[in-house]
Amino acid sequence: MLNKIRLLFANFRLRKRLLAVADACIVVFAGLVANVPLPLLAERIGRPDLIVIFALTVLTCFGSLIFMGAYNKLWRYFSKKDYLSCIYGCLLGMLLGYFLLYLTTEKVFIEFQILHFIVATFGICAFRYLFKDAFMVLLKTGMDEAHRKRTMIIGAGSASLALLREFKVASEDMSSDNAASKINPVCLIDDDRDKIGKTFEGVLVAGGTSEIPKIARLERIEEILFCIPSCPAPDRQKILEICNDTNLPVKVVPFLGNIVESGNYVGQIRDIKVEDLLGREPIKFNNKDVRNFIEGKVCMVSGGGGSIGSELVRQIAKYNPKQVIIIDIYENNAYDIQQELVMEYGKELNLVTLIASVRDYFRMNEIFKTYKPDVVFHAAAHKHVPLMEHNPMEAIKNNVMGTFNMGCLALFNNVQKFVMISTDKAVNPTNVMGASKRCCEMIVQYLSQQAGSKTEFVTTRFGNVLGSNGSVIPLFKRQIEKGGPVTVTHPDIIRYFMTIPEAVSLVMEAASIAKGGEIFVLDMGQPVKIVSLAENLIRMYGKVPYKDVEIKFTGLRPGEKIKEELLMNEEGLLRTKNKLIFIGKQIEIDMDQFIVALWTLRNAAKKNDDKAAISALHDIVPTFTTPEEFNKTVMMKAL
């Protein structure tokens, strides 16, 4: 029995011991208070009797409160049921205490007993209530400082108000472990002057977007939440660039329609994506035109395992083609996209995957004769600028001669449409890769000018593709994951960007509306500074640029431009049905002169004569210049 009592007290932790001492004091104090008005009802009790009463009732109340479980609950979780356990414990303890008093002294103090019970019960319950309230305030304050991130919310509209209400509910429920309970909204930012200085859900609108860095510093902000879901893309880009100056993590709320659809606000807060910095809305395409164009046709995709090629295959497969033919020299990529489509479509998709090189005219001729494609999407190419500067023969053989082989075979086999995928690096090229792609554009133009041709030849030209193989995004991610440094060639370098689905949708719609001989160009919005892109990627990983991860400027690579272009001076622009897609008028070429120059280039490449081949490339592409000349001109204009 004694061992059980020792064990009971050993498990009676400090918190419970303090509460028991408090209860004992309350029982004694309640007796003193009850004795004050007693003369109005009966005789006041003397000191000797009070001492005996206090000793007995303290012990019996302590025991009965333990028995009723009044010490088993954490203060923060006390409920109505737990207060009842205190009332029952006091009642039982008082009855037992005064019963023992009667047995030992045969004295009964009915009026005093009733007053003592009422005051003691009220005191014990009130103490727990007040202590819980004070404890929760202290705990909430501690949680705000230790566990809840001090957050600046950009935008004081309906979406922000909904988020603030969710934060408020989460903060009141201390047992909650959802995302909202970890955010402490400190201030709002809005450019509406009528809102500045007002409070919404208890949070002050501290200033406009231009003051973001200053307010973030003064309020010791740890995180920024961009909460203007319907903000136009140019404004979004501008505000996010201001946020860059704070070196703080930035999260965004998605488009308002998505929020309303799901009804979950906090759950949709996400890290900032590179797509948020495009400076324009995502481009929407006419799927009806594309379906009419693809449905029931045999579609061939060269380079079908690459970033663009594989997405082309995915999108073609959605429009019920008669057959899809993947051509790629790299079997691993071809296998990956093949298995992906087999898993998704099974036998519903007539899919053929072939390992072949576009350089091999006779192998490609066999494939054209066997499968008789209606549409050819030519995506196979070497695209890496510095590598092609060191291996110019490979760019010429693969890009130029590969395109010539594919285009000629499309012409000879009466393919309905041939779509060549080009790049903004083909405009006033400063490197072998860009010059080779400009030469490819000229080949497509040359073939489109052939008399009696039944094939419609079209070129699509766009900028860098986010996340494609060889792009800066995968490189930056690998560098950040290794702890840095992230390498950027130049602080002023800028590029146009688009997403892979946008790039491929452009190709598909261009093919559907092409009449032959066009270059389709996408209005890609404002160019993005590569250093800003690197900074935001670092923040996406929850790190601070230049502090947690260094950004190192390595100098321009061989053949690299400070700034890319989408059109040459000679090309005009015509609108299409899609307001963001334009047609650049192709420059007429002298067919006889071009084919002679092309053959000179081919022969130099076959001999692996770098000097002769590059000289021939300069001859065939008159806008091919050196990066030093181009960058000097750009920098002079900037001044």
Order of alpha helices (4+ residues) and beta strands (2+ residues): alpha-alpha-alpha-alpha-alpha-beta-alpha-beta-beta-beta-alpha-beta-alpha-beta-alpha-beta-alpha-beta-alpha-beta-alpha-beta-alpha-beta-alpha-alpha-alpha-beta-alpha-beta-beta-alpha-beta-beta-beta-alpha-beta-beta-alpha-beta-beta-beta-alpha-alpha-alpha
